[in-house]
Amino acid sequence: KKSPMSDAPARSAIIQDDVSTDEQFEPVDNMHHFMEYICEPSYKGLKAGLAEEPKDRRSWKAFKNHALVLAETSALVAARGPEAPEKSKQWKQISLNVHKHGKALYKSSGNYAQAKQHYGLMIDQCNKCHQVFAKGKYQLDK
């Protein structure tokens, strides 16, 4: 039986020789589906997880998972905005604000008061984006 690693150098060489460009990383689906399938589960997990103070390390670990997903996806969202320069600038600024508050949320793990504060600030920015770019649809509850 052939080892899965036996052809690793060949695969590695292919990856190293292939030069990628930003254009090759085109979206797989639309932003609505990205938000629904990637962001919404973490939003719901945080909302439920912060309904009361997490009691143990396992609960805080789940919190960190959801916070990290939202903080990191905000950077990807920033890169997938509208092409029109004026709208793109606003999209990136709101995405940066979501990222800033998401990062602070992630770092607040273990401090319930700070976590609630940063969660609220992040959700405010998410809702701002939904107001501007989704005609007010998809407003998130804290």
Residue pairs with C-beta under 8 A, 6 or more apart in sequence:
27 34
27 80
31 77
31 80
34 73
34 77
34 80
35 138
38 69
38 73
39 69
39 70
39 73
41 66
42 65
42 66
42 67
42 69
42 70
43 66
43 70
43 123
43 126
43 140
45 62
45 65
45 66
46 63
46 66
46 67
46 70
46 105
46 119
47 141
47 142
49 59
49 62
49 63
49 66
50 63
50 112
50 115
50 116
50 119
53 112
54 60
54 62
54 63
54 112
60 109
60 110
63 109
63 115
64 106
64 109
67 102
67 105
67 106
67 109
68 106
70 98
70 102
70 105
70 122
71 99
71 102
71 103
71 105
71 106
72 102
74 95
74 96
74 98
74 99
74 102
75 95
75 99
77 95
77 98
78 91
78 92
78 95
78 96
78 99
81 87
81 88
81 91
81 92
81 95
82 88
82 91
82 133
87 133
90 132
91 129
91 133
94 125
94 128
94 129
94 132
95 129
97 125
97 128
98 122
98 125
98 126
98 129
101 118
101 121
101 122
101 125
102 118
102 122
104 114
104 118
104 121
105 115
105 118
105 119
105 122
108 114
108 115
108 117
108 118
109 115
119 142
120 142
123 140
123 142
126 140
127 139
127 140
130 136
130 137
130 138
130 139
130 140
131 139
